[in-house]
Amino acid sequence: MVSQALMSALFNFNALLLCILLLICTCTYVRQVIPGMVDSRKDKNIFFGVFWKFARIGERLSPYVSICCLIMAILTFFG
């Protein structure tokens, strides 16, 4: 039986949601601070294009992303 500490984020749904949420917030922040780093690579490589898409999600849905961050913080703190 696998313990909770040895599970990766791929098999734990809460950890997966937390990783995606942190990735959205990080990409949005990086795009605000250094816009050329994310924007210049959106069409060149599919790997970096995903970061640009996460940044766009963070920009357009920022109230919902912040609410999700608060909910995940509460769940992490009390869970």
HURA-V66968 format. One record per backbone hydrogen bond with DSSP energy under -1.0 kcal/mol. NH is the residue of the N-H (numbers start at 1). CO is the residue of the C=O. Records with the same first field share a line. If there is no record, write none. Layout:
# HURA-V66968
NH = CO + CO
This chain:
# HURA-V66968
16 = 12
17 = 13
18 = 14
19 = 15
20 = 16
21 = 17
22 = 18
23 = 19
24 = 20
25 = 21
26 = 22
27 = 23
28 = 24
29 = 25
30 = 26
31 = 27
32 = 28
33 = 29
34 = 30
37 = 34
39 = 35
40 = 36
42 = 39
45 = 41
49 = 45
50 = 46
52 = 48
53 = 49
54 = 50
55 = 51
56 = 52
57 = 53
58 = 54
59 = 55
60 = 56
61 = 57
65 = 61
66 = 62
67 = 63
68 = 64
69 = 65
70 = 66
71 = 67
72 = 68
73 = 69
74 = 70
75 = 71
76 = 72
77 = 73
78 = 74
79 = 75
